[in-house]
Amino acid sequence: LALLPFDAESWLIRKATRGAGTDERLLWSIVCGRSNKDMECLKKAFFKYADKDLTVLLKKETGGDLEDFLIMCAQAIEDAYDPEIHTEAK
């Protein structure tokens, strides 16, 4: 069977966090580097799949600097690029 991309990633997140230990590399590769829109779609798909909030799960399953970084990524607070603001001087 084929899954939609966000559904497949939701399945992989559950797989990475099930049982003893957490596959942090898998979580890292799925959660990091997404646009705000993609992250919102992933969080909705994960809640639909697992009936759990992705941010709460990441906080529970990780710790330290990795936890802080994954939570920031999951909060989808990426700023849009603005050439007037993002200059070499700033």
PyRosetta script that sets phi, psi and omega in degrees:
from pyrosetta import init, pose_from_sequence

init()
pose = pose_from_sequence("LALLPFDAESWLIRKATRGAGTDERLLWSIVCGRSNKDMECLKKAFFKYADKDLTVLLKKETGGDLEDFLIMCAQAIEDAYDPEIHTEAK")
pose.set_psi(1, 148.9)
pose.set_omega(1, 178.4)
pose.set_phi(2, -104.8)
pose.set_psi(2, 144.1)
pose.set_omega(2, 177.6)
pose.set_phi(3, -115.9)
pose.set_psi(3, 153.1)
pose.set_omega(3, 171.8)
pose.set_phi(4, -66.7)
pose.set_psi(4, 153.0)
pose.set_omega(4, -175.2)
pose.set_phi(5, -53.2)
pose.set_psi(5, -46.3)
pose.set_omega(5, -178.6)
pose.set_phi(6, -69.2)
pose.set_psi(6, -31.8)
pose.set_omega(6, 176.1)
pose.set_phi(7, -68.2)
pose.set_psi(7, -41.5)
pose.set_omega(7, 178.3)
pose.set_phi(8, -63.9)
pose.set_psi(8, -40.6)
pose.set_omega(8, 179.0)
pose.set_phi(9, -68.3)
pose.set_psi(9, -34.4)
pose.set_omega(9, 175.6)
pose.set_phi(10, -62.9)
pose.set_psi(10, -42.4)
pose.set_omega(10, 178.0)
pose.set_phi(11, -61.9)
pose.set_psi(11, -42.5)
pose.set_omega(11, 179.5)
pose.set_phi(12, -65.4)
pose.set_psi(12, -37.2)
pose.set_omega(12, 177.3)
pose.set_phi(13, -63.6)
pose.set_psi(13, -44.0)
pose.set_omega(13, 177.9)
pose.set_phi(14, -62.6)
pose.set_psi(14, -40.8)
pose.set_omega(14, 178.8)
pose.set_phi(15, -63.3)
pose.set_psi(15, -39.5)
pose.set_omega(15, -178.7)
pose.set_phi(16, -68.9)
pose.set_psi(16, -22.8)
pose.set_omega(16, -175.5)
pose.set_phi(17, -110.3)
pose.set_psi(17, 2.0)
pose.set_omega(17, 179.7)
pose.set_phi(18, -85.4)
pose.set_psi(18, 149.4)
pose.set_omega(18, 175.3)
pose.set_phi(19, 73.3)
pose.set_psi(19, -163.5)
pose.set_omega(19, -179.1)
pose.set_phi(20, -76.1)
pose.set_psi(20, 131.8)
pose.set_omega(20, 178.5)
pose.set_phi(21, 81.8)
pose.set_psi(21, 164.6)
pose.set_omega(21, -179.2)
pose.set_phi(22, -129.9)
pose.set_psi(22, 134.4)
pose.set_omega(22, 176.3)
pose.set_phi(23, -83.5)
pose.set_psi(23, 87.5)
pose.set_omega(23, -174.3)
pose.set_phi(24, -67.3)
pose.set_psi(24, -32.4)
pose.set_omega(24, 178.0)
pose.set_phi(25, -63.9)
pose.set_psi(25, -39.9)
pose.set_omega(25, 178.7)
pose.set_phi(26, -67.0)
pose.set_psi(26, -43.7)
pose.set_omega(26, 176.8)
pose.set_phi(27, -59.5)
pose.set_psi(27, -45.2)
pose.set_omega(27, -179.7)
pose.set_phi(28, -56.9)
pose.set_psi(28, -48.5)
pose.set_omega(28, -175.1)
pose.set_phi(29, -68.1)
pose.set_psi(29, -27.5)
pose.set_omega(29, -179.2)
pose.set_phi(30, -85.5)
pose.set_psi(30, -42.9)
pose.set_omega(30, -170.6)
pose.set_phi(31, -83.2)
pose.set_psi(31, -37.5)
pose.set_omega(31, -172.4)
pose.set_phi(32, -81.4)
pose.set_psi(32, 148.5)
pose.set_omega(32, 173.6)
pose.set_phi(33, 81.1)
pose.set_psi(33, 22.3)
pose.set_omega(33, 179.8)
pose.set_phi(34, -100.6)
pose.set_psi(34, 153.2)
pose.set_omega(34, 172.9)
pose.set_phi(35, -74.6)
pose.set_psi(35, 166.0)
pose.set_omega(35, 178.0)
pose.set_phi(36, -57.6)
pose.set_psi(36, -43.8)
pose.set_omega(36, -178.6)
pose.set_phi(37, -63.5)
pose.set_psi(37, -44.0)
pose.set_omega(37, 178.3)
pose.set_phi(38, -63.0)
pose.set_psi(38, -40.4)
pose.set_omega(38, -179.7)
pose.set_phi(39, -65.7)
pose.set_psi(39, -40.4)
pose.set_omega(39, 178.0)
pose.set_phi(40, -63.1)
pose.set_psi(40, -40.7)
pose.set_omega(40, 177.7)
pose.set_phi(41, -64.6)
pose.set_psi(41, -41.1)
pose.set_omega(41, 178.7)
pose.set_phi(42, -64.3)
pose.set_psi(42, -43.8)
pose.set_omega(42, -179.9)
pose.set_phi(43, -63.1)
pose.set_psi(43, -40.2)
pose.set_omega(43, 177.8)
pose.set_phi(44, -65.9)
pose.set_psi(44, -43.1)
pose.set_omega(44, 179.6)
pose.set_phi(45, -65.1)
pose.set_psi(45, -39.4)
pose.set_omega(45, 179.6)
pose.set_phi(46, -66.4)
pose.set_psi(46, -41.8)
pose.set_omega(46, 178.8)
pose.set_phi(47, -63.6)
pose.set_psi(47, -40.5)
pose.set_omega(47, 178.5)
pose.set_phi(48, -63.6)
pose.set_psi(48, -40.1)
pose.set_omega(48, -177.6)
pose.set_phi(49, -75.1)
pose.set_psi(49, -48.6)
pose.set_omega(49, -170.3)
pose.set_phi(50, -107.1)
pose.set_psi(50, -7.3)
pose.set_omega(50, -176.8)
pose.set_phi(51, 56.0)
pose.set_psi(51, 36.2)
pose.set_omega(51, 177.6)
pose.set_phi(52, -138.3)
pose.set_psi(52, 152.2)
pose.set_omega(52, 176.2)
pose.set_phi(53, -79.6)
pose.set_psi(53, 128.6)
pose.set_omega(53, -177.6)
pose.set_phi(54, -61.5)
pose.set_psi(54, -42.4)
pose.set_omega(54, -178.5)
pose.set_phi(55, -62.9)
pose.set_psi(55, -42.1)
pose.set_omega(55, 178.3)
pose.set_phi(56, -64.0)
pose.set_psi(56, -41.9)
pose.set_omega(56, 178.9)
pose.set_phi(57, -63.2)
pose.set_psi(57, -44.2)
pose.set_omega(57, 179.1)
pose.set_phi(58, -61.6)
pose.set_psi(58, -40.2)
pose.set_omega(58, 178.9)
pose.set_phi(59, -64.6)
pose.set_psi(59, -38.3)
pose.set_omega(59, -178.9)
pose.set_phi(60, -72.6)
pose.set_psi(60, -37.6)
pose.set_omega(60, -170.8)
pose.set_phi(61, -91.4)
pose.set_psi(61, -12.9)
pose.set_omega(61, -178.2)
pose.set_phi(62, -124.6)
pose.set_psi(62, 174.9)
pose.set_omega(62, 179.8)
pose.set_phi(63, -153.6)
pose.set_psi(63, 167.5)
pose.set_omega(63, 175.0)
pose.set_phi(64, 66.6)
pose.set_psi(64, -145.1)
pose.set_omega(64, -177.9)
pose.set_phi(65, -65.0)
pose.set_psi(65, -35.7)
pose.set_omega(65, 178.8)
pose.set_phi(66, -62.9)
pose.set_psi(66, -42.1)
pose.set_omega(66, 176.9)
pose.set_phi(67, -58.7)
pose.set_psi(67, -49.0)
pose.set_omega(67, -179.8)
pose.set_phi(68, -58.3)
pose.set_psi(68, -43.9)
pose.set_omega(68, -177.8)
pose.set_phi(69, -67.2)
pose.set_psi(69, -45.4)
pose.set_omega(69, -179.8)
pose.set_phi(70, -64.6)
pose.set_psi(70, -37.7)
pose.set_omega(70, 178.1)
pose.set_phi(71, -64.8)
pose.set_psi(71, -42.8)
pose.set_omega(71, 177.7)
pose.set_phi(72, -61.9)
pose.set_psi(72, -41.0)
pose.set_omega(72, 177.5)
pose.set_phi(73, -63.7)
pose.set_psi(73, -42.4)
pose.set_omega(73, -177.9)
pose.set_phi(74, -69.7)
pose.set_psi(74, -23.1)
pose.set_omega(74, 179.6)
pose.set_phi(75, -75.6)
pose.set_psi(75, -10.1)
pose.set_omega(75, 176.0)
pose.set_phi(76, 53.2)
pose.set_psi(76, 60.0)
pose.set_omega(76, -179.1)
pose.set_phi(77, -109.7)
pose.set_psi(77, 26.1)
pose.set_omega(77, -179.9)
pose.set_phi(78, -64.1)
pose.set_psi(78, 133.1)
pose.set_omega(78, 175.7)
pose.set_phi(79, -87.7)
pose.set_psi(79, 142.1)
pose.set_omega(79, 176.3)
pose.set_phi(80, -71.7)
pose.set_psi(80, 148.0)
pose.set_omega(80, 179.9)
pose.set_phi(81, -70.8)
pose.set_psi(81, 129.2)
pose.set_omega(81, 177.3)
pose.set_phi(82, -129.5)
pose.set_psi(82, 110.9)
pose.set_omega(82, -175.9)
pose.set_phi(83, -62.2)
pose.set_psi(83, -20.2)
pose.set_omega(83, 177.7)
pose.set_phi(84, -77.1)
pose.set_psi(84, -26.9)
pose.set_omega(84, -179.2)
pose.set_phi(85, -95.8)
pose.set_psi(85, -44.3)
pose.set_omega(85, -175.6)
pose.set_phi(86, -88.2)
pose.set_psi(86, 84.8)
pose.set_omega(86, 178.7)
pose.set_phi(87, -116.9)
pose.set_psi(87, 168.5)
pose.set_omega(87, 178.8)
pose.set_phi(88, -63.0)
pose.set_psi(88, -31.6)
pose.set_omega(88, -179.7)
pose.set_phi(89, -68.5)
pose.set_psi(89, -25.4)
pose.set_omega(89, -178.5)
pose.set_phi(90, -104.5)
pose.dump_pdb("model.pdb")
